[in-house]
Amino acid sequence: MLRLLSLWLMSLAILPAFAIHASEAGVVDWYKPLIGDALTGNPNLSPVFHRITEDNGKTRSLVLTATSSNVLSGLHPENGSIAWRYLFEDGNRVLAFKKHKNWVAAVSGVGGATVRVLDVSTGHLLHERHLHKPEAGRLLEPDSTGVALAFDSGSHVYALTNGHTVRKIEVSTGKIIWGWTAPDQTSLNVYSTVLPTSSAIYLIGLAKSFASYTLHITSLSPVDGSLLSSVDVPSSIEHGPASLFVLSKPVGESEHARILWLESNQIRSVKLMSGLNETPTAIKAATYRELVDLGLGDHGLLVAVKDDGSGQVIKLNDEGTGLKIIWEFADSADSTQHTASMYTGGLDKAGHPYIGRVFWSRYYKKASAHILAPHLAEGKGLVTGYTLPFETAVHGIIGNVAIDAVNLEEFRVLARVVITTTTGAIQLWQQDQLQWTREEGLADIRVAEFVELPERKLAETGLGEGHETFTGRVRRQISEARDFPHYALHFAKRFVTGSYDSVSSSAMPTTSDVASLSRDTFGFRKILVAATARGKVYGIDSANGEILWSRVFGLGWAAEVGGHVLPLKIYTTRTVMDEETPQVVIVTQRKANNGLLDTVLFHIDALTGEDSTGKSRSSDVLQGIDIIAGALVEAYLVRDEATKFVLLFDEFLQAHVYPDTAENTASFAKLIPSLHFALRTGQVGSLRLTGHRFGLQKEFTGKYIAHPTWTASLAEGEDIQAIIARPHEPVASLGKVLGNRTTMYKYLNPNVVAVVTSSLKAPTPSCAIYLMDVVKGSIIYHSVLPAVSGACDVKAAFTDNWLVYHYYDEDFGVDQAKSYRVVSVEFYEGTGIDDKISSSDLSSHSNASTSVHVLEQTYVFPRGISTMATTMTKFGITSKDLIVAGENGIIQSFPRRFFDPRRPKRKPTNEELEEWLIQYDPVIPDDPKRVLSHTYQVANVRAIITSPALLESTSLVFAHGLDLFSTRVTPSNTFDVLSENFNKAQLVLTISGLALAILITKPMVRNKRLRERWYN
C-alpha cells in the first residue's frame, strides 16, 4: 500500500508537467520509417515486382525486397511508401523469400531454421514454423547456400533447409505434410534448389569432388516424400551453386524442365524426367563466362553472357528437349563506352515475361534501359529502349534493377524500373521519368551532429557582423530602417492579439530552400549532418526531417580499384558563434579493394554541403583529404580559447592536426603540456587502456609523438568494450544545496571517462564498468556486472557528476527476481558534506584528485533498451532527463530525480521535500505519458543524440537506427516562456487601463499640488 501511495504522489508531483500530448504528435516531432538497404546480387532477396489479384478481380503491384537491416518489406510502386514491413529478430537473418499469388514465404536463421508465410498485401504473419534449432543449422558459405523455397500449383510450399532436408508445408495452416532428409547428412553433397511438379519433387545439388563439383539430382514422391531416385550426373562444375540453374514452364502449362550449368565455358543441360537417365547436352554456338538469373526460371528464360560480354537470351523449347537462343542484345559486348550490363526479368498483367538490360553510358553520362518482349512481333521479339537521367554523383552507382511492363499497343511497351544504388537509394523510373526516391542509406547512420543555423539577417547577407566594413554596416542599417514602419505595425498587431511564436508550434519552415536556411525564434530548427555506412552524407532539416542536401563521398585514388568509405567521427569545427557559416569535419576510413586502408577527412559547409576546401564541385562527388596513410587509432576535437581543431593519431601515435594552419599548430604546441588521453592498446579480444601524453619536442618525422604513461590494471582476459567521455556542455552549478543549507560539491574532474569491459573467457563470465582518470590511471569507481548468455550488453551514459548504466541480471532467488536494472551513481568531492576540493580546476596529479565520495542506488527498469542519452541545454540550468530507446520500439523520457541515489527509504522529511526528493521505490514507473514517440514504433534505435535549443528549458532529441525520429523535450517545463494559456489580451487591457488612468489623474494631481502651494 505504501509503495502504491509513493507512486501516486510521484505522478502527482512530476508527471503533469511533462506529459506528452497527442496534439503535439507530428508538430514538435517527426518520424521517418525506413526498411534499410535493399539486398543485391541474390535473386532470392533482391527487389522484385509482384502483382496481387484482389477479390474483385482487379490487380495491383508491390515491390518486394529483403534488406541488410534484416527486414522483408513491400513498397507501393505508385509513391514509394511502405505498404508493410516485417522485422526479423537479431541472429535470425532472412536467407530467401518466395512470392506466389497472395502469399510470400520467407526462410531465416542458420541453415533455414524458421519458415514464415505472410499475407503479401498486408505483411500480416499467417504462420511461423520452426524447422530445427539454430544450433543444429549448417554453417555454409554463403549463408543462403542449401536454402530454397518453392510453391506448387496448389497451396503448398516446399522448404529446403540445411542443404539436405526438404519439407512440404500447407500454406494456409503451416502444417507439415511430410519431410525428407538425405540419409548421409555428413556427405559433401549439398542441395541448393527444389522444383515441385505433379509427378515428382526434384532436389538439385552439387557433390564436392577434388577440383570441382558434380551435379546430383534426387526425386521424391509429392504424396509422401518417399525416395524415387537419386543419381549423379556426369559433370565438372567449377563455380558451385552460383552457376547452376533450372528452367521450367509456368505452373500448369507443362511438366518440362531442364537443369543448366556452366562447364568449361559451355552451357550444358539435362532434362528432369522419371528415371533421371538423360545424357547432358551442350550449346556449342559460343563460349560463355556467366549465366544470369532473371527471376524467370519458371518461364523458361535466362541470360547467358558470352566471353566478349554480349548477352544472349536462352529459352527452354516447348517440348523441354533442349534450349534455344532467341535474342542477343545489340552492342552489349564489353566496351570502354559503357559499363557491364545488368539483366533482370519481369511480368505484365497477362503473365507475359519481359527481359530488361540496364547499363551506364560513360559517353552520355546517363543510364540506358532496353526492354525485350519475347512474345511480341509474332514471337520474334521486340526491344524498346530509352535513357534515364540518373545522377550518379548524387546517388552512387546502380547496383541492381527490377522491372515490370505493360503492352499498351502492338509495338509499344511501357516499363517501370526499380533501381537500387550503392548509396542505399531505391528509385522507381517510369520510362525516363523519375517517380520517387527512398534514401534507405539513412537506415545505417554511423555519425550525426546537430548544427545551429544562423539568424535570418546573417543568412541573407552571408556575413557576420565582424566581417562588415563601417560603410557596409551603415548601408545595411539604413536598408533595414526602411522596413521599420512595417515592423512597428506588425509588432503592435502581435502585441495586441498575442499572436507570438509558441513553444508547442511547429518549427517547420515555409520553404525548404537551402538558400533560405535560418533559425527560428527559439532555436528549435537546426541542421542534422548525418553520414552513413553507404558512403553518403546528408543535411537534414531537424524541423521536419526533409533532406536539404546530400553528397557522395569520393574514393580518391581508390576509385580506380574500388572500395568503400566508412564514417567514424564527426566534429563541428565552426559554428554561427564564430560569425561564419558553420562547418563540420567527418573522419572516415577508406578501404580499397586492393586491401589498402587510409584515414580520410571530409570538410563540409553544414548549410549547403559544399566542399569547404574548394576542391570538389557541387555537381561532383565530394573529395576528401588523405591525412593518414593507414588506420586511425583515435581522434579528438581540441578546443582552445580562440581555436578548434581535430587531432588524429596514426598507428605510430603521431599527432596530425586539422586544419593544419599556423594558428592551430601554435595552439596545439601551447596545449601539449596539458594534454592527456587514454587509448586502447593490444589485440582485439584483450584490449587494454593505456594513458598517453606528448613529448615536448617533435620527432625526426616532424610530428609530435605520444608516449605511454600508465596502463590500467585490468584483470587477465578483461577486454574493453566502450569508452564513454563526458559531453562538452556547460555546468551551471558546482554543488547541490541540501535542505539543511549544507552543500555537496560535484566531482567535475574533466579528465575522467567511463569504461565498459567484458571478461567472457573467465570461469565466471562477467562485465564491469569503471570511472578512470586518464591522466594517471586512477580508478575512481568500479562495479562488476553479470554477463548474460555469453555477452555484455551494458548501456551507459555519463554527464555532469552522474553516471547511469543499464544491464540485465538473470540471477533469481527468494528475495531477487530476474530483471533489467539501472544503477545511478553520483560523485561528490571530498569525504562528505561541505568538503570542497575544486575538482574542476585541480590538477589530476594532486593526491586530492581522488578524494571522492560516491552515492549509488539500483532500480528495477521496466524493459531492455538499445541505447540511452541525457538531455542537454544551453546553460545547463535545467534538470536533466534520461532518454532511453526501448527494445520494443518506444522512446521514453525519465526525470533524473527518479534515479536520485539519495531517495530516502522512508517518508521524506521536510528538508528532503525541499529538495524534491521522493521516497525510494525499487521499480522505476513505466508511465505511458512519458513516451516521446507516441504510437510510432521506432525500430532498432542504435544511438540518441541531444542538443540545446536557444531556450534554456528545451533540449532537442534525435534517435536513429532503422528509423529516424526527432522531438524536443522540456525536463523542467517551459519556465522561460509564458504559458500559451496566459491571458495576453487581459494584460494589454490592464496596462492600457492603467496608462489611461495615469493620463487622466496626472493633471488632477498637478492642480491639487499647485493649490496646496498657493494656499500654504
N, C-alpha and C positions, 0 to 999 in steps of 0.2 A: 504494500500500500504506500509506504514511504517513497519507494522508487517511482511509482506512478505519479505521486504528487510532485516529486522533483522534476520529472519530465514535463509535467503540465505547467509548472511555474517557469521552467526554462523556455517553453514555447511561448508563454505569455510575455516574457521579458524580452525575447530576442526576435522571434520569427516574424511578427507582423512587419517589422521594419525592412526585412529582407525578402519577403515573399515575392516570387516571380509571377507576374500577372499574365494571363492568357492574351490580353490585349497587346502585350509587348512582343509577342511572337512575330518574327518577321519584320519588326520595326527597329528594335535595338539589337537584333541579331540576324544572322543569315546562316543557311545550311546548304551545302553542295554535296549531294550524294554522288559517289563515283563507283566504278566497277574495277578499275585497275587496268594495267597494260594488257591488251589482248595478246594471247599467245600466238606465236607464228611458227611456221616450219613443220607443223604437225596437223594434217587434215582432220584428225580426230578431236582437235582442241581449238583450231583457228576459227575466225569468224565465218559464218555461213548463213545464207538466206534460208528461211523455212516458211512455206505457205501453209496457212491454217484454214481449214474449212469449218465455217460456223454452222450452227444448227439450221439456219435459214438458207443454207446453200451458198452464201457469199464467202469470199475468201479474203484474207488479209495476210500480210507478211510480217515477220520478225527477223531481226538479225541476232543469231545466237552465237555466243562466244564464251570460252573459258579464259581466265586472266591469270597473270602472275601473282595476283593478290588472293588466289585460291577462291575465285568467285565464278559461278556459272550464271550467265545473265541473258536477258532478252531485251533488245532495243527496238523502239519504234523507228522504222526507216523514214517516216514522214518528217520527224523533227529531231531524232536522236535521243529523245528522252528515254528513261529507264522504264520498261514495261514491268520487269521484275528482276530480282537478283537473288541468288541462293549462295550463302556464305558457308563454305566448308570449314570445319574445325582445323586448328593448327595441328600438324602432324598427320592430317588426313587429306593429302593433296589429291586433287582431281586429276585422273590419268587419261580419261577419254569420255566423250559423250556421243550419243547417237539419237538422231531425231527420227520420228516416224508418226505420221498422222498428227494427233493431238497430244502426243507424248514426247518426252525427252528423257532418255535414260543416261545415267552417269555412274561411272565406277571410280572409286577413290581408295586411298590407303595403300600401304605397301603390298604389292602383288595383286591389288584389286580386292582389298578386304571387304569393301562395302559397295552395294549396288543400290541406287536410289532411282525411283521413277517419279517425274514431276509432270504436272499439267503444263504443257508448253505455252498456253495462253496466259496463265496467271503465275506460274512458278510455284504453285502450291505442291507440297510434298504429298504424293499419293501413298507411297510406302517406301520403307527402307529395310534392306535385308543385309545382315552381317554374314558374310560367306566364310570367313576364317578370322582368327585372332591376328592382330597386327604383327605380333612376334613370329607368327607362322608364315608371314609373307616372304616371298623370294626376292632378294635384292639383285636386280638385273640392271644393266646399263644399256640404253637409258631406262628410267624407271617405268615407262609405259610399255616396255617390252613384255610380251606374254600376257597382255591385257587387251581384250576386244569385246565389242558388243555388236549384236545383230538381231534384227526383228524378222520374224517370218510373216507370211501373208495374213496370218490370223492375229491373235492377241497375246503372243508370247515373245519374250526377249531371251536371247542366249548370251550368257556371260562367261567369257573365257578369263580365268584368273590364274595367277602363279605360273603361267606357261604350260600347265598340264591338267587343269581341271575346267570342265565346262558344265554349266547348269542351265536347265530350261525353267524359266520363271514365268508365271502367269502375271501379265501386266496389271490387270485390274485389282488383284488381291495380294500380289507379292509371294504367292505360294510357289515353292519349288516343286516342279513336277517330277524331275529326275536330275541326277548328277552323275557325271562320269569323270574318273581320274585315271590318268595314264598309269599302267601297272609299275613301270620303272620310273619313279619320280626323280631319281638321282642321276639319270642319264643326261647326256649332253643335248638331248632333243628338247627344243622349246617351241611350242605352238604360238603363233602370232596372229592368226586370222581364223574366224569361224564363219562359215557360209551355210545357212539353212536352206534346204529345198524340201519338196514334198516327199521325196524318196529317201533322202539321207541328210545327215548333218555332217559337213566336212570340216575337219580341223587341219589347217595347213601350217606347217612349221619347218624349222631347219634343225638338222643334226650337225653338230660341230665335228669336223674332221681336222686333220693335222694342219692343212694350209687353207682350207675353205669350208663351206657349208654344203650339206646335201639336203635336197628337198625331201620332206617327209609328209605324207598325207594319211589321215585316218578318217574313216567314215563310220558314223553311228546311226542307229535307228532313231528316227524322230519320235517314235512312240514311247520307248522305254530307255533309250540311251545305250542299248546294248551295242557291242562292237560288231561292225560288219566287215571291215577290212582295214589293214594298216600296211602301207608299202613305202619303201624308199624309191624315189625317182632318180635315175642316173643324172647327176648334175654336179656342177662345181661353181658355187656362188661365192663371190669374194666379199661382198659388202653387207652381208647379213640381211635382216628383215627389211631394211630400207629399200632394197632392190627387188622385193617380192610383191606381186600384185595379183588380184583376182578380178576378172571381167565376167560379168553375167548380164542377162537380160532383166528388164524390170520385173518385179514380183508379179506373177500371174500370167506373164506372156509366154514364157518357156522355161525349161529346166537346163538350158545350155549355159555352161560356164567353163572358163579356162583360167589356168594359172600361168602368169607371165613372170619371167625373171631375166636379169641381165647376166650373161655369162660370156666372158671373153669378148666383150663389146658386141655381142649378138643378142637379139631378143629371142628367147626360147619359150615355148609354151607347151602345155599338156592339158588335155580335156579332163574335166571332172566327170566321171561316169562310173557306173557299177563295175566293180572289179578293179578299177584303177590300173588298167594294164596297157594304156596307150603309150606309144613311144613319143618322146618330146620332139617337136619340130622347131625350126628356126626361120626367122625372116632374114633373108640374105641380101636384101636390097641395099643395105648400108650398114655402117658400123655406128654404134651408139655409145654415149657416155653416161646417160641418165634417163630414168623413167620418172615421170611426174604424175602424181596422184591428183586428179582434178576433182575428186569427190563424186565422180560419175561412173565409178566402177560397176554399180548396179544398172547402168545404162550402156555398158559395154564400151566405154571410151577412156582413153588416157592419152597423154602426150609423151612422145619419145624424142629426146634431144640427141641429134647426131653429133659426131665428133667435131664438126665445124660450128656447132651451136644452133643449127637450124632446128626448128620444132615441127615435128610431124604428128598428126593426129592418127592414132591407131584405133581401129574399131573391131569388135567381135562380129563375125559374119552371122547372118540369120540362122544358119544351121549349127553354129557353135563349133564348126570343124576347123576353123582357122581364123587368122587375123588379116586385116587389110588396111592399107594406108589410104585414108580418104582425103587428106589435106596436108599441105605444107605451107606454113606461114611465110609469106614473101619477106625478104630482107631480114630474116630472123637470125641469120648467121652472126657469129661474133664479129664485132666491129668497134673501132675507136669512136664511131659517131654516136653510139648508144650503149646503154648498159645491157647486161644479160636480161633476157625476157623472163617474166613471171607468168605462169599459166594457172588458170582456175576454171571451174565449171559452175553452171547454174541451170535452173529450170524456169520455164514460163508457166503460166496458169494452166495450160493444157498438158504440161508434163514433158514438153519437148526440151531436149538438152541444148545448151549453148556453151561455147568454149571461149574464154577471154584470154587475151595476151596483153600485158601491160609492160611498158619499158620507159626509160628516161632518155630523152634525146639530148645529148651533150651539145649538139649544134644549135638546136632551137631553144634549149633551156626549158623544155616543157615535157610533160608526160604524154604518152600516146597509148590509146587503147584500141585494140582490134577485137571485134566480137564476131565469132563464127557461128552461124546457124546451120548445122549439117543437113537439116531436113528441108530447107528452102531451095529454090531454084531447081525444082523437080528432083530433089535428093542429091544434087551436085554440090550444094553448099553455097552460102552467101556470107561475105565478110563486110561488116560495117566498121569504119574507123573514124576516130576523132581525136583531138588533142585536149589535154587537161592543163589549165594554167596552174599546176601545182607548185607551191612555193617551197622549194627545198631548203632555202636559207631560214625559213620560219618554222618548218615542221620536220626537218631532217630528211631522211632517206626512206623511200617506200619499202616496206618490209613484207607486206602481204596484201593480197587482193581477194575479193569475193564479188560475185556478180549475180544479178538476176535480170531477166529481159522480158520484153513483150513484143510480139509481132503485130504491129498496128496495121500494116498493109503488106501486100505481097512482097515488096522489096524494101520494106522499111522496118528496122529493128530499133527499139528504144531500150537502152540498157541503164541500169544503176550499178555503180561500182563502189564498194566499200574498201577504203584504203586504210591500212594500219602502218604507222610510221615508226621510225627508230626513236623518236622522242616521246612515244606513247600516245600520239594523237590518233583518233579514229574519225575518218571523214566519209561522207557519202556524196558522191557525184552522180548527177543525172545528166548523162551525156557530158557536155563540157561545162556544166553549171554546178558550182559547189552549193550543196543544200545545207549542210551543217558540219560542225567540228566539235568533237569532245576531246578536251585536253586531259586524257587519262594519266598522263605522266604525273599529274598532281597527286595521285594516289600514293606516290612514293617520294614525298618531300624529305630531303635529308637535312637541310638547314633553312631557317627562316628568321626574319628580323622585321620588327616594326620600325618604320622610318617616318619621322614627323614631317608634315607638309609645311610650306611657307605660308605667311599671311597673303591674302589676296593682293595687297598692294605690292609686295615684293615679287609675287608670282607674275604679276602683269608687267612690272618693269624689268624683271630678270636680274635685278641687282640688289644688294644690301645697301643700307644707308651709309655704311662705312666706305663704300666704293663710289659714292656720288661726289661730284665736284660741288662747290658752293653755288655756282651758276645753275648747274643741273638741279640741285635741290630747290632753289628758288623757283625755277620754272615748273617743277613738279608741284610745288605747293600752290602756285598761282593757278595751275590747271585744276588741282583738286578743289580750290576755293570756288570755282565755277559751279560745282555741284552742291555748294553749301545750302542754298535755298531748298533744293530737293531733299537734302539730308535733314534739314531742320523740320520740314513738313512731315517727312517720314518718321522722324523721332517723336514729334508731337502726337502723331497718329498712334504710334506704338505705345506711347506713354498713357494716352487716354484710353485706348482699347485694351491695353495689357497683352498685345499680340507679340510677345517676345519668343525667342527660341526656347524650347523646353528640353530638359534633360531626357525626357521619355520620347521625344520626337526623333524621327529618323535623321541620321547624318548623311543620308544618300544625296548625292549631288544631282542637279537638274540635268547636267550633261556628263558624259564620260570621256570628254575630250582631254587628252593628256596636256594640251596647252593651257587648259583652264584649271589645273590642279591647284587647290589651295585648301587650307584647313578651315573647318567650321568654327562656330563661336566657342565651343567647349573643347575643341581638340579631339573629338571622337573619330574624326576621319584621318587616317594615315595610309601610308603605302606599306603593304606586306611584300617584302622581297623574299621569294622562295625559290630555292634551287633543288632540282630533282635528280634522282639517280639515273635518269634517262638523258642527261646532258643538256638540260634546258633550264633557264632561269626566267621567272615571271615577276611582273609587278602587278599586285592585286590590290584593288581598292578595298580597304578594310570596312567601308561603309556598306557595301553591297556584295562583295565577293567577285565583282567583274574584273576580268583581266584587262589591264591598261596597256601593257606592253609585254613582249616576251622576246628572248634572244636564245639562239642555239650556241652552245659552247663549241668553238672551233678546236680542231685537233692539232693545229700547228703542223710541224713536220710529220707527225704520225698520220696525217691524212693520206699519205702515200701507201701506208701499210695497214691502216685501220686501227681502231682502238676505241676506248670509251673514257669519259671524264666523270669522276665521282666527287661531288662536293663534300668537304669535311667540316669547314667552319665558315662563318660569315661575320664580318665586323663592319659597323658604321664608323667610317673614318672622318666623315664631315657631316655636320648637322646644320639645320637652319640657324642655330645659335651662332654659327661661325660666319653668318651673313653671306653664305654661298649656297648654291644648290647642294642638297645632301648627296653623299656618295657612299657606296659600300664596296668592300673588298671581299671576294669569295675565294677561299683557299680550297684548292682541289688537287686530286691526284689523277694523273693521266696514265693509263696503262695501255701501251701499244700492243698490237697483236704479235709483234716480234719479241714480247716479254719485257721491254724496257719500261721503267717506271720513273715518272718525273712529277715534281710538285709545280703546279701552275696557278698563278693568281689571275683573277678577272676583276678589273677595276671598273665600276659601273656607276653612271649617274642614276640615282634611285628614282628620279622623277620621269625620266624618258627611256631608260635602258640603253642610252648611248655609251659608247666606249669612252671612259674618262681620259684614257691615254691618247685618244685620237687616231689609233692605228687601224680601227675597223670602221668601215662604212655602215650606216644604219641598214642598208639593204643586203648586207652580207652577214655571215656568221661572226660571232664575237671571238676575236683572237685574244689569247691570254699572254701572260708573261712567264716564261720559264725561269723560275727563281732558284730552284734546286734541281740538279741533275741526279735525282734519286728520291728515296722515300722521305716523307715528312715524319719527324719524331714528335714535335709538338709546336703549337702556335699560340701566341697571346696578343691581346691588344694592350699596348702600353700607353698610359695617359700621363702627360706632364702638364704643367700649368698652361703652356701655350701650344703644345703639340699632341698629336695622337698618331701612332704608327703601329704597324703589325710586326711582331718579332717572331721569326721562324727558326727552327733548329733542324739541321740535317743529321744524317746518320753519324757524323763525326762531331756532333754537338757544336758546330759552328753557327754563329748567330747571323741571320740575314734580316736586314731592316727594309721595310717597305712602307711608304715610298722612301727611296734612298736619296733623300735630299740632304743638303748640308745642315739645315736646321734640325732635321730628325736625327742625323748622325751625331751632331753635337749634343742633343738632348739625351740620346742613348748613352754616350760616353759619360755624361754627368751623372746618370742614374745608376751606372754599373755597380758602385759600392752598395747600393741599397736593394739590388735585385736578387731575389732568392726564389727558387721554384723547384718543384718535385716532378720527376719524370719516371715513367715506367721503364724498367730495365729488365733484362733477362729474356728467357724464351717464353713463347706462348704456352700457357698452362702452368707456368711457375714465375709469373711476373713479380718483380719487387718494386718498391717505391724508394727512389733514391733522390736525395736532395742535391741541388747543384747551385753553384754561383760562378760568376765570370772571373777570369784573370784580369788584372788591371791593365795589361798590355796586349796588343794584338799579336797574333802568331805570324809565322812567316807567310801564311796564306793571305794575310791582310784582314783576317776576321778575328773577332773575339771568340774564344772557345770556352765553353762551360766545363767545370770540373766538379766531380762528386765531392760532397762534404759529409754526407751521412747516408745510411741505409736503414730502412725501417726494420725493426726486429720482429718480423712475422714468423709464424710457425712454419716448419718444414712442409712443403706442399701447398701452402696457402697462396692463392692466386688473386690478383687484383681484378675486380670486375668493373668498377667505376670510380671515378674521382669527381666529386661534386664541390665546386667552388661557390663561395657566397657571391650572389649577383652584385653588380656595381649599382648601388642605389643609395639615396640619402637616408640617414638615420636621424630622426627628429629628436629623440630622447636618449640620453646616455644612461638612464636608470629608470626604475619602476618605484614610484612613491607608494608606500603601503598605507593602509588605513590608519595606522598609528603614527603617521608622518615620518617614519623612517624610510630609508631608501636602499634598494638593492641595485647596485650598479652593473650594467650589462657588460659581459665579456665580449669585446668587439675587436679582438686581435685580427688585423687584416691579413695575417699570414696563415690562417688555419683553413684546412679543407676537410671535407668528409670523404672517407674512403670505404667502399664496399668490397669485401673479399669473400672468397669461397675456398673451402677445404674439402673437396669432393672425393679425394683419394684417401682421406684419413679413415681409420677404422670406424669412426662415427662421423659421417659427413656432416658438415656444418657450414654456416655462413657467419660473417662478422661485419660490424661497422665500427669505424674509428673516426675520431676527430684528431687531426695531427697538425702540428706546427711545422710548416715547410722550411723554416729557417734552420732549426736544429733537430727536427725529427721527434720532438716530444709528443707523447700520446696524451691528449687531454681527456679523451673519453674512449671507452671500448666496451662493446657488448657482443656476445656470441648468440647467434640465432640458429634455429633448426633449418636444415636443408630438406626440402620436400621432393620426393621421387627423384633423387639424384641431381637436383638443380637448385640454384639460389635465385629466387625471384623476389628480391628485396628492392622496393622503390623508396627513394628518399628525397627530401627537399631540405635546403639549408638557407636560412636568411636571418639577418639581424643576429640575435643571440639564440636562435631557435632552430633546433634540428628535429625533424619529424620523419619517421620511417614506418613502412608498412610491410608485413610479411604474413605468412600462414604458418600456424602451429598445429600440427596434426596429433600432438600428444593429447591424451584424454585420461581421465581418472574420476575419482569420486567427486573432487572439487574442481575439476577442469574439463572443458569440452573442446573439441576441435573447432577452431575459429580463425578468422582473419584478425590480426592485431595491428594496432597503431601505437607506437611509442612516441611520446612527446618529451623532448629534453630541452631544458633551458639552462644557459650557462651565465653565471654571475661572477663578478670579480671578488677576489679575496676569500675569506673563510666564512663570511656571513654578512649580516645587515650593516650598512654604513661603512663597509670596508672597501675603500676605493684605491685602485692602483693605476687608473688611466690606461687601460689595456690598448685603447685605440692608438695611443701615442708612444707606448712603452716599447723599448727595444726587445726583440724576441730573445736576445742573448742574456737579458736580465733574468735572475732567478725568480723574480716575482711574476714573470710572464706565464708561469704555470700555476699560479695561485688562483685556483678556480673552484667554486663550489657548484655542484650540479643538482638540479631538480628534475626528477624523472617520474613519469607516470605512464602506465599501459592501459589501453582501452580496447574493447572489442569493436571491430569495424563491421559494418553490415555486409560487405561483399569484397571480392577481389577487384583489384584495379590494375590498369595497364600503365598509368603514369600519374604524376602529381606535380603541382607547382603552387607557388604562393602569389598573391596579388602584389602589385607594385604601384605606388602612387608618386606624384610629383615631388612632394617634400617629405614623405614617409611619416606624416602625422596620422593618417587614417589607420585604424587597426587592420590587421591582415586576415584574409580568408585563405583557407586551403582549398584549391580547386583540384578535384580528382576526376579521372575518367574511369568509369566502371567497366568491367568486362562484359556487362550486359548492355553496353551501348549508351549509357547516360552519363552526362557530365554534371557534377554536383558541387556545390559550394558549402563549406563548413567554416563557421567563425573560429578564430584562434582560441577564443575563451572556452570553447568546447574541449580543447586539448590542454588547457592550463594545468600544469602538474601540481599547482597549489590548490586545486579544488578540494575543499575540506570534506572529510568523510563523516561529517556530522552536519547539524544545522548551522549555516553560516552565522558568524557574529555580526554585529553592526559594523564593525571595522571592515570585515571581509565583504559585507554587502556594499560598502562604499567603493570597493574595488571591482564591483560587479562580478564577484566570484559566486559560482553556483555550486550546489552540493554535488559531490562526486557520485557519478554513476558509471559502472564499468562499461556500459553499452552506449556507443555514440548513436543518437537517434537518427533513424533513416526517414527524414521528413521529405515527402514529395514536393513540398513547397520550395525546397532549396534546389530543385533540379533546374539547371540553367538551360538544358537542351530541350525543354518542353516535351513534346511527343516524338521528337526526332530520335532516330537510332543512329548515333554517330559511331560507326563501326571501326574497330581495330585502331583506336587512337594510340599513336606512338609518342607524341610529345604535346605539351601545352606551353605556350609562351605568353607572357603578360607584359603590359606596357602602360605607363601612366598617361592619363589624359591631362588637359590643361586644368581641369577641375581636380583639386586635391582629393575629393571624395570618390573619384571614379577611376577604375582600372579596366583596361581593355584586355580581352582574353581571346586567344586563337588556339584552336586544337586541330591537329592534323594527323591523319592516318590514312585509312582507306577513304574516309570522308573528310570534308573541311567544315569547320564550324567556328563562328566568331560571335562574341557578345561583349557586353560591358557590365560590370558589377560595381556595387556601392557598398562595401563592407560596413561602413559606419553611417549609411544613408546619405542622402544629398544635403549635408549640413551647410554647404557653401552656396546653395541656390535656394531661392524662395520656392515654397511648395507650389505646385500647379493649382492647388485649391485656394491659394492665397487670394483674397478679395482685392485685386488691384484697383478696381473701379471705386470701391469704398474708400481706399486710401487716397485716390486722386480727389474724390469729392470732399473728404475730410480736410486735406491740405488746402483745397480751393476755398472751402468754407472758412478756414482759419485765416487765410490770406485776405479774404473779403472782410472778415471781422476786424482785422488789423487796419485795413484801409478805412473802414467806417469809424472805428473808435480812435484812431490816431489824431484826427483834428479835434475831436471832443476832449481828449486828454490834454492836448496842447492848449486849447482855450481855457480849460479848467485851471491849469498851472499858471496861465497868464493872469487870470482873475485873482488867483491867490496872491500873486506877487503885487498886483495893483493895490489890493485892499490891505495887504500887510505892510 
